[in-house]
């Protein structure tokens, strides 16, 4: 089998680190936008304190389809991020295992 990544580990690490930092920045931006949206309406948060099991069931029954769609969307986005993170590593592996060309 051989040492495919010998001498290339730093480059592979830096590629993955750059992609990870980009993903982290995107998550922070999304989290901040959601946080600003929630915190801009503090009166709406007060109603969650009076939530009873019956009213919770009503909320879930009403927003169940939205929650299901959000779970599916999160799964699709997760797989896209997974593919984006692994594609450069697959390309590096292909380049390292390619047959040498004679010129």
Buried (B, 14 or more C-beta within 10 A) or exposed (E): EEEEBEEBEEEBEEBBEEBEEEEEEEEEEEEEEEEEEEEEEEEEEEEEEEEEEEEEEEEEEEEEEEEEEEEEEEEEEEEEBEEEBEEBEEEBBEEBEEEEEEE
